[in-house]
């Protein structure tokens, strides 16, 4: 019998993110506490851009965006929020949050080691670019690996694709 396998990837649905940002923009435009503070949010390419006239308001806009992403079932681990926080640009505070996609080499090695150390015995994993391929003779072992990775506290959002 041939080995069963699946791929571990970290991707997001661009349309769901666009929908969440649009809903957040509508909420920011209509909410009373955002009136007359120049608050706005927009998606430009792979970056969510927010601005307002105070640092607290920009962080409040970020909170609204996060709420809508969660409602749309998009993991917040795809957001790469800058440590420095909002920056002053003229009279406005701006915050650009890039979106992360793909598994970095460092995280791939962590996941690989986790599967090797804690996973079932007959399971093999290999890094292929920004994803991992996991193979085993037993489908039950593959499901155990998926469960284990789902419960693990990793700093990257994982999806399991290409299950054969």
N, C-alpha and C positions, 0 to 999 in steps of 0.2 A: 504494500500500500504506500502511496506517495505521502510525503510530509505535508501537513497542513501549515498554513502561515497566515500572518496578517502584518500590516504596516502600522507603525506608530508615527503620526504626523501632528503638526501643530499649525492649523489653518483656521481662518475665520471666513464667514460669509459676508462679502463686501456689501451686499444688498441689505442684510440685517443691520449692519453698522450704519449704513446710510439712512435706513428707516429710523433707527434709534436717535441719530443726530438730528434728523428733521423733526421728530417728535419733541426732542429736548429744546430745539430752537423755537418751536411753537409755544412750549410751556414757558420759556424764558421771556418771550415777547408778551405773553398774556399775564404773567404773575405780577402781583402788586409790588412785591419787594424788589423786583427788578426794573420797575419804572424809573425813568430818568437817571439811570446809572450807566447807560451805554453798553449794557450786557448783550453779548451775542455769541453764537457758537456756529461753526460750519465745518464741513468735512472737505478738505482739499487734498486730493490724492490719498496718500497713506498717513495723513496727519489730521487730527482734530484740533482746530484752532478756536480758542476762547478769548474773549476780552471783556473788560468792564473798567469802571473808573476807580476801583479799589481792589486790593489784594484779596480781601474776604469775599467780595462779590464774585471774583474769578473762581475761587475755590468752591463757592456755592454753585456756580454754573457747572463746574466739574462734577460736583455731587449729583446734579440733575442728570448729566450725561451718563454717569455710572448707573443711576437708577434705571434709566431707559435701556441701557445695554443689558442689565440683569433681566428686565422684563422681556427683552427680545432673546433671552437665553444665549447671550454672547459672554464668554468668560472675561472677567476684568484682568486676567493675566495677560491678555493681548495688549493692554495699555502699558506704555513705557513712560510713566509720569516722571518728569525731571525732578531730581532731588532738590534743586535750588528753588523750585516753586515758580510763581508768576514773576515775570520781569517787567520793569517799568519801561514803556516806550512812549516818549512824549508825555501826554497827560493820561494815557491809558495803561492798564496792566494787561499783559498778554501772556497766554500759556499755550504752547504748542505741544500736543501729546502725540508722539508717533505711535503707530500700531506695529506690534511685533508678530511675525509669522515665521514658522520654521523652528527647528530645534537646533540650538547652538551646539558646537562640538563638545563644550564643557557639560551641558545638560545631557547630551546623548551618551557621554561616557558615564555619567551618574546613573542614568536609566539602565544602561548596559550592565553596570556593576550590580545594581539592585536586582535585576533579573537573574544574574549569575549567582548572587549570594543567597537571595531569599526565595527565588522562584523554584518550581518543580525541577527535578534532575534532568530530564531529557529535553529541556528547552534551550534552544540556541538563539542568540540575537546578534545582528551585525549592523553597523552604521553604514548607511548609504546616503551620503550627502547630508541633507537636513531632515532625514527621517531614519527610522530603524525598521528592519525586517526581523520578525520573530518567527521561528519555525519549530515544529515539534511533530512527533508521530501521533500524539494524542490531542484531540480538540479540547478535551477537558482541561489539560495542562495550559493550553492557550487561554481558555476562559479564566483560569486561576490567575494567570499573569495579568490579564486585563483588570480583574478585580483588585489585585494587589496594587497595580499602578494607579487605579482609580482612588484607592484609599491613601496612597502615599502623598506626602506633602511636598510636591514639586513646584518650582517657581515658573512652570510653563504649562499652558493648557494643552491637554493631549486628546487626540481623536484616534480611533482605531478604524482603519480602512482596509480594503482589498482582502477581506477575509476569505480564505480558500480552504 
